[in-house]
Amino acid sequence: MMPGSMGMRFKAKVIQSWKGEIIGNALVTRSKISFLGDIDMNTGLVVGKDLDIRGENVKDRVLIFPEGRGSTVGSNVLYGLARKGLAPRLIAVHRADPVTISGAVYGAIAMVSEAPEELFALIATGDIVRAWISCEKANLEVAKPSSPET
């Protein structure tokens, strides 16, 4: 399947639970993210110089990345984003790290881990992603692919 393909469903481990469905615009990177330094805590803008999603905003997005990196203060940044209404709707990672987990828990930000690596190839930035919990597992799927750029 090509990036942005509908029909593929991914299962992941629930870290920070939620009720109902989450539907949001995907923001996907294959890079590790440090919330301290890569995300502007006052705007939610991705500012990390080495990130392919630089210039995007995490607010209300389904943020998909392999794992966190960096400072323990990153959990405070995530919490601060949540308090300011600038947090992602959902964080989906391949490997959960304590900094991202604690920030998501304190900020009450929905989070999943153990997302399969294929997720990064099959969900593209701009896709509309739907997520829900069933049988104690998170399900993620592309609800609507992004429009191909011409």
C-alpha positions in Angstrom: 0.0 0.0 0.0 1.1 3.6 -0.7 1.3 6.2 2.0 -2.1 7.6 2.8 -3.8 4.3 1.8 -7.2 3.5 3.3 -8.0 0.0 4.6 -5.0 -0.7 6.7 -5.6 -0.9 10.4 -2.8 -0.8 13.0 -3.0 -2.1 16.6 -1.0 -0.5 19.4 -0.6 -0.6 23.2 -2.7 2.0 25.1 -0.5 4.1 27.3 -2.9 7.0 28.1 -6.5 6.0 27.5 -9.4 8.0 26.1 -13.1 7.5 25.5 -14.7 7.3 22.1 -12.9 8.0 18.8 -10.1 10.4 18.1 -10.1 11.8 14.5 -7.3 14.0 13.5 -4.9 15.2 10.9 -1.7 13.1 11.0 1.7 14.6 11.5 4.3 11.9 10.8 8.1 11.8 11.1 10.6 9.0 11.2 12.8 11.2 13.4 13.0 11.0 17.2 11.4 14.1 18.9 12.6 16.0 21.9 9.8 18.1 23.2 12.4 20.4 24.8 13.9 22.1 21.8 12.0 20.5 19.0 8.6 21.9 19.9 7.9 25.5 20.8 6.0 25.3 24.1 4.2 28.6 23.6 2.9 27.9 20.1 3.1 24.1 19.5 5.1 24.8 16.4 7.8 22.2 15.4 11.1 24.1 15.4 13.7 21.3 15.5 16.2 22.1 12.8 16.8 18.5 11.9 13.1 17.5 11.7 11.3 16.9 8.4 8.1 18.3 9.9 9.7 21.6 10.9 7.1 24.4 10.5 4.1 22.2 11.2 2.1 22.6 14.4 1.3 19.7 16.8 -2.0 21.2 18.1 -4.9 18.9 17.6 -2.8 16.5 15.4 -2.3 12.8 15.5 1.5 13.0 16.2 3.3 9.9 15.0 7.0 9.4 15.6 9.3 6.5 16.5 10.3 7.5 20.0 11.3 10.5 22.1 14.8 11.7 22.8 16.4 14.2 25.1 15.7 16.1 28.2 13.5 15.1 31.1 12.1 18.6 30.9 10.3 17.5 27.7 7.5 16.0 29.9 6.9 19.5 31.3 6.7 20.9 27.8 4.0 18.3 26.9 2.1 19.1 30.0 2.4 22.9 29.3 1.1 22.3 25.7 -1.9 20.5 27.1 -2.7 23.3 29.6 -2.5 25.9 26.8 -4.7 23.8 24.5 -1.8 23.3 22.1 -1.3 19.5 22.6 -1.7 16.8 20.0 -5.0 14.8 20.1 -3.0 11.6 20.1 0.6 10.6 20.3 1.5 7.3 18.6 5.1 6.0 19.0 6.9 2.8 18.2 8.9 2.8 21.4 7.6 4.6 24.5 10.1 6.5 26.6 9.5 7.8 30.2 9.6 11.5 29.2 6.9 11.2 26.6 4.8 8.9 28.8 4.9 11.2 31.8 4.1 14.3 29.7 1.2 12.5 28.1 -0.1 11.2 31.4 0.2 14.5 33.3 -1.3 16.4 30.3 -4.1 13.8 29.8 -3.0 13.4 26.2 -4.1 10.2 24.5 -1.0 8.0 23.8 -0.2 4.6 22.3 3.0 2.7 21.9 4.3 -0.3 20.1 2.9 1.0 16.9 4.3 -1.2 14.1 7.1 0.3 12.0 4.9 -0.1 8.8 2.8 2.7 10.3 5.5 5.2 9.3 5.4 4.1 5.6 1.6 3.8 5.3 0.3 6.9 7.1 1.3 10.2 5.7 1.3 13.7 7.1 -2.1 15.2 6.2 -4.0 11.9 6.3 -7.1 12.0 8.5 -6.5 9.2 11.1 -9.2 7.6 13.2 -8.2 5.9 16.5 -10.3 4.0 19.0 -9.9 1.4 21.8 -11.2 -2.1 21.5 -10.4 -5.1 23.7 -7.8 -3.0 25.6 -5.9 -2.3 22.3 -5.7 0.9 20.3 -6.7 0.7 16.7 -5.5 3.3 14.2 -6.5 3.6 10.6 -6.5 6.1 7.7 -10.0 7.5 7.5 -9.2 9.8 4.6 -5.9 10.0 2.7 -4.4 13.4 2.1 -4.7 14.9 -1.3 -1.7 14.2 -3.5 0.2 17.3 -4.2 0.4 18.3 -7.8 
